[in-house]
């Protein structure tokens, strides 16, 4: 199992866009992305890197693995 890296929101959002997600809404410091098949993901965009638990939640919502995400970065 790979140790969860600390990633900035910009990198996670750009990787998700490579999977076909599009930004549909920005509210405060949170970005909402949607995929054409109906999956929706919320990514917090703060100054600090995304916490490991939050990153795992994003990956669950997007239905992709950590390895797949890291390949797209």
C-alpha positions as CSV (number, residue, x, y, z in Angstrom):
1,X,0.0,0.0,0.0
2,X,1.3,3.5,-0.9
3,X,1.7,6.0,1.8
4,X,-0.8,8.9,1.2
5,X,1.1,11.9,-0.1
6,X,0.3,15.5,0.9
7,X,-1.2,17.1,-2.2
8,X,-2.3,20.6,-2.9
9,X,-5.9,21.1,-4.1
10,X,-4.8,22.4,-7.5
11,X,-3.0,19.1,-8.3
12,X,-6.0,17.0,-7.2
13,X,-8.4,19.1,-9.2
14,X,-6.2,19.0,-12.3
15,X,-5.9,15.2,-12.0
16,X,-9.7,14.8,-11.6
17,X,-10.2,17.0,-14.7
18,X,-8.0,14.5,-16.6
19,X,-10.5,11.8,-15.5
20,X,-13.3,13.8,-17.1
21,X,-14.6,15.8,-14.1
22,X,-15.6,19.4,-14.8
23,X,-15.9,22.2,-12.2
24,X,-19.6,23.0,-11.8
25,X,-19.5,25.3,-8.7
26,X,-17.2,27.2,-6.4
27,X,-18.5,28.2,-3.0
28,X,-16.1,29.8,-0.6
29,X,-13.0,27.6,-0.5
30,X,-14.7,24.5,-1.8
31,X,-14.7,23.3,-5.5
32,X,-17.5,21.0,-6.7
33,X,-16.7,18.8,-9.7
34,X,-19.1,16.6,-11.7
35,X,-18.5,13.7,-14.1
36,X,-20.8,13.0,-17.1
37,X,-21.8,9.7,-15.5
38,X,-23.2,11.4,-12.4
39,X,-20.3,11.2,-9.9
40,X,-19.8,14.4,-7.9
41,X,-16.8,15.4,-5.8
42,X,-16.1,18.3,-3.4
43,X,-12.5,19.4,-3.0
44,X,-11.5,21.9,-0.3
45,X,-9.1,24.6,-1.6
46,X,-7.1,25.8,1.4
47,X,-3.6,27.1,1.8
48,X,-2.4,23.8,3.4
49,X,-2.2,20.4,1.6
50,X,-5.3,18.2,1.7
51,X,-5.4,16.0,4.8
52,X,-5.1,12.2,4.2
53,X,-8.6,11.4,5.4
54,X,-10.1,14.1,3.2
55,X,-8.1,12.8,0.2
56,X,-9.4,9.3,0.8
57,X,-13.0,10.7,0.9
58,X,-12.4,12.5,-2.4
59,X,-11.2,9.3,-3.9
60,X,-14.2,7.4,-2.6
61,X,-16.6,10.0,-4.1
62,X,-14.7,9.9,-7.4
63,X,-14.6,6.1,-7.4
64,X,-10.9,6.0,-8.3
65,X,-7.8,4.6,-6.4
66,X,-4.9,6.5,-5.0
67,X,-2.6,4.8,-7.6
68,X,-4.8,6.0,-10.5
69,X,-4.8,9.6,-9.1
70,X,-1.1,9.6,-8.7
71,X,-0.6,8.4,-12.4
72,X,-2.6,11.5,-13.6
73,X,-0.6,14.0,-11.6
